Structures are given as structure tokens and as C-alpha cells.
Amino acid sequence: MSKFYEKVAYRDIGEDIQSQKSADKWIFRLLLIIIGLVPLIVMASVIEVQSPLITNVSALTGGSKGDLFTHYKALTILIITILVVVLFVAKILFMNGEIRKTKLNYAIGAFAVTIVLSTIFSPNISIALHGQYNRADGAISWLCYLALFFVAMNIEYPKKVLNYILYALYPFVILNLFIITMNFYGNDLLQKAVVKKLVMLFLPAGSSLSEGSVLVGTLNQWNYMSGMFAIMTVMFLTAAVLEKHIVRAIGHLIITIMSVAVMLMSISTSGFLTVCAMMIVVLFAALRSEKKVQSFIMIAVFLVATVPVFHVLASKDARVWTESVGFIVKSNPYVKEESALVTSVKGNVEFSWIKKAYAAEKFDLPVLPERKTSAGSGRAYIWGKGLELLKERPLFGYGLDTFMYNFPHYNIDTRAGMWYDNIIVDKPHSIYMGLLYGTGIIGFIFVIALLIMSLFIPLKMAVKQNQSTIWILGIAWGAYLLQGFFNDSIPGVSAVMWIIAGILLSMTLKNKEQLDGRDN
């Protein structure tokens, strides 16, 4: 009788293991859809916005608003997250699945709770829940990121997991290179009838794209393109450096050069700074590689190939130098010198600007601050105002992605921080400032703890075991966190990177478990 029960128990355990493997396989497939497909979605939508403000400033008013890049990305992420969570819960409850024991779980749970509380206590609850209509980076999206990260951290992966991730991102790089190159050389794809018809497929009858709309890539705008393709550059370069199979290494190297071209055409300094900083880590990984000669040849080829790409692009648009090398070397050799005009000319008559004003009654004119741009293209000014806002709601902040509706626009000192005084600041231009403002000091402490652990646990394992998968995914995650100092979070970037971080932690914790098992 006991032997019969032993056989049944053995069979049940075997069935559970097979069921767990099947669940993990389907979850990984869904995660790959987000990694490979979601960043490519560009579909126009019309959203009804309820503004918390009464104003005549169009950017701050409610009503029907159009979006091209975010709505369907966020919707797809939400649907897939629900499917992933359902499969994972079924695995835990009905297949005897296990959750890895790590301090990360506490940080994830605590941060998720503070997101919920910051939304409940937000003065703009509906905005905090969904996010701005053209960014969709509110509480729902962030809870999706955390759920995807947690699940990705707690499933098993095939041996070729790294190849699946890298190949899933090939189309993203290639397609964006084509799109941004067309735009860069004055042939914007959104002006093509076929492309316009495709992106307007789900628009209500009578709706149309705004006049002057352009397509620079599949992400929202230049800064996001620059940051994301800096991540792609260092990730694929590390893959090329550490890949033992020469054909695959060359393939990754080609994608690296494509990625750096997209980054340069994005005309934003954030990507360039990220690549420069992360190159130190890439070089360290190359020093640890088994095939050091091949690794450094790959780096040398990348650097040599980048030079003509840079020259061609900077010759077409001098801003390529200004927003990259120009951060260090101010003199731009690609700028053609022109005589400066000190007066405005109309026809043959010159007019000097009026510098004084007179009135019948004597009164003092307000003293306007001198026009200038603060550090980081105005970011220092924006962050300063963000911190001033935080003083009023320090514990739980204002709710995620509500920055535009609480920022003090049209202040007299705006001209001293952002040059112009009629700019609407719609975002904090930093993931960290956005999280601090959105979830308050409490949420910020938890998320920083989570990010630090998610970065240094894999780094410790990479140095100890020198596994290429951990190096490659870890460098990608580190690049995301670094560019986050200058760029905001959006679903098309953050969902992908939080999944990659989850896979990174899964591989790291699995290796740690194996090492602990050997020691015991």
C-alpha cells in the first residue's frame, strides 16, 4: 500500500513539474511579446481627457485629445500583464510552484502599496491612475511593471533565453533606423499615404492627425529614442564582446552600429552620456571575457565604424555634434560661420530693439530676470520647482504622471531657468524626480532600495561567476537606470526594461541557489 502512495506521489510531483515548465514557457512567450512587439506599436487614438484645471491653455484643458504612441502600447501591456499574472497564480496555487525568497519581494510589495496610497491621496486621482493621455505612465502602468518584474523573477527560462531576448529586439532597432533616417533626411514617413492610413486604422470616423505631425521613431519623441537606443547600443555591444560564436557576434555588432546611428540622429545628449559612462563597464566585461582578443577587436571595430557614421550625420545636421561630442568640446567644426545680425532688418530699413518704455504717469516696470537655460537644458529649474512642490505633500506625493497639472507654469523666473517664459512643462524629465514627486519620500525610499538591490545583486554575481548573460542584461538594466536621470519613464521603454531586469534577477538568484547548494 505504501508503495502505491509513493508511485502516486511521484507521479503527481512529475506532473506538477511538467505543468510548471509549461506555464513558464507560456509566460516567457508573453514576456517576449512585450519585449519585441510593444515598442513597435504606433497607432493613433482619441482619448477623452478630464482636466483637473479650469484654464484656456490648450495643453492643460480637457476634451478629446489625440495620441499616436502610447495608448495601445499601454493597453497591450495591461492585457498581457493580466494573462501573465493569471498563469503565474495558477502555477503557484495548482502546480506547487514556488516564489523565490529574497529581500526584493519586500521592496516590490512596499513600493506597490505606496503607489496605491499615492493614487488614493492624489489631488488628481484619475490622472494619477491612468497617467497623462499621451504618456499613460500612471499607477496602472507602474503596477504592471512591478508585476511583470516579479513574475519574470520567479520563473525558469530556456538555455537560449539571451538569444531570444536579443533577436526579439532586432526588428525594433532595424525598423527605427529606417524610420528616423527617413525623417532625418526630410522624407518623414507620416507624410506617406500608406503609413498614415495604417496608423489611423483605429481612429473614429472624421478624426485626423494634427497638421505638422512627424514620425521620428516608434517611441514618443527624441529624448526617449536617445535613451532607449543608448541602452540598445551598450547591450548589443556587450553581447558582441562576450559572444563566443563569431557569426552571432558579428550580427550583434551590426545591430550595435545601427543602434548608435539611431541614438545620434535622436539629437539628445542623454543617450551619448549614457553610452560614454557605460563603456567603462563594457570594457571591464571585455577584460573578464574568455576570448579577450576577439572582445577587444569587436570594441575596436565598433569605435572605428562609428566615426564615419558620426561624420556623415553631423555633416547633414550639426546638432549631432552639439548634442553629443559638443557636451565636452564646445567648438563645433560642422557649424558654418555666418555674420551675426545685431539689428532686425526689414527691406532696407534697420530697426533697433526698444529698450525703454515711457508712460504719462511715472511708475516702475517689473525687473525681469535675465534669459538663460539652467543646467541640463532646463532640467535643474524643473527639478527645483518639483522639490518645492514636494514640500507641500512630502509623504505620498501627488500621484504618478500628474506633474503637468501641478507645476507652476508662466512663473516670472521661468525665463531664468528655461529661457522662454511661456513653456508648459508636462513632465519632470527624470524617472527619479517623477517617482519622488509622484509617490513622495516614502515611495521613493522603497523604489531606490529596490533599484539598488536589483543592480548590485547581479553585479556581485557577474564579477564572481563571470556569466555573459548576467553581464549583458545587467549592463542593459544599468544603462536604463543611468539614462533615467535625464529621461522620463514611458510604457514602450519601461515595460521592456523591467522584464529584462526580472529575467536578470531570475538568472542571478538561480545561480546563487546553485552555489549555495554546492556549498552545503
KAFENJO-V725259 format. One record per backbone hydrogen bond with DSSP energy under -0.5 kcal/mol. NH is the residue of the N-H (numbers start at 1). CO is the residue of the C=O. Records with the same first field share a line. If there is no record, write none. Layout:
NH=CO ; CO
This chain:
5=1
6=2
7=3
8=4
9=5
10=6
11=7
12=8
13=9
14=10
15=11
16=12
17=13
18=14
19=15
20=16
21=17
22=18
23=19
24=20
25=21
26=22
27=23
28=24
29=25
30=26
31=27
32=28
33=29
34=30
35=31
36=32
37=33
38=33
39=34
40=37
41=37 ; 38
43=68
44=199
45=67
47=65
49=47 ; 63
51=49
55=53
58=56
60=57
61=57 ; 58
63=49
65=47
67=45
74=70
75=71
76=72
77=73
78=74
79=75
80=76
81=77
82=78
83=79
84=80
85=81
86=82
87=83
88=84
89=85
90=86
91=87
92=88
93=89
94=90
95=90 ; 91
97=91
102=100
105=102
106=103
107=103
108=104
109=105
110=106
111=107
112=108
113=109
114=110
115=111
116=112
117=113
118=114
119=115
120=116
121=117
122=119
124=398
125=122
128=124
129=125
130=126
131=127
135=132
136=132
138=130
139=128
140=129
142=138
143=139
144=140
145=141
146=142
147=143
148=144
149=145
150=146
151=147
152=148
153=149
154=150 ; 151
155=152
161=158
164=160
165=161
166=162
167=163
168=164
169=165 ; 166
170=166 ; 167
171=167
173=169
174=170
175=171
176=172
177=173
178=174
179=175
180=176
181=177
182=178
183=179
184=180
185=181
186=183
187=182
191=188
192=189
196=192
197=193
198=194
199=195
200=196
201=198
203=200
207=204
213=210
216=214
225=221
226=222
227=223
228=224
229=225
230=226
231=227
232=228
233=229
234=230
235=231
236=232
237=233
238=234
239=235
240=236
241=237
242=238
243=239
246=244
249=245
250=246
251=247
252=248
253=249
254=250
255=251
256=252
257=253
258=254
259=255
260=256
261=257
262=258
263=259
264=260
265=261
266=262 ; 263
267=264
271=268
272=268
273=269
274=270
275=271
276=272
277=273
278=274
279=275
280=277
281=277
282=278
283=279
284=280
285=281
286=282
287=283
288=284
289=285 ; 286
292=290
295=291
296=292
297=293
298=294
299=295
300=296
301=297
302=298
303=299
304=300
305=301
306=302
307=303
308=304
309=305
310=306
311=307
312=308
313=309
314=310
315=311
316=312
317=313
320=317
321=318
322=318
323=319
324=321
326=321
327=324
328=325
329=325
330=328
333=331
335=332
336=334
342=340
344=351
346=349
349=346
351=344
368=366
372=415
374=372 ; 417
378=374
379=376
380=375
382=378
383=379
384=380
385=381
386=382
387=383
388=384
389=385
390=386
391=387
392=389
393=389 ; 390
397=393
398=437
399=438
402=399
404=426
405=402
406=403
407=403
409=407
410=423
411=408
414=411
415=412
416=413
417=413 ; 414
418=414
419=372 ; 415
420=418
425=423
426=424
431=484 ; 487
432=484
434=430
435=431
436=432
437=433
438=434
439=435
440=436
441=394
442=395
443=395 ; 439
444=440
445=441
446=442
447=443
448=444
449=445
450=446
451=447
452=448
453=449
454=450
455=451
456=452
457=453
459=455
460=456
461=457
462=458
463=459
464=460
465=461
466=461 ; 462
471=467
472=468
473=469
474=470
475=471
476=472
477=473
478=474
479=475
480=476
481=477
482=478
483=479
484=480
485=482
486=483
487=483
491=135
493=490
494=490
495=491
497=493
498=494
499=495
500=496
501=497
502=498
503=499
504=500
505=501
506=502
507=503
508=504
509=505
510=506
511=507
512=508
513=509
514=510
515=511
516=512
517=513
518=514
519=515
520=516
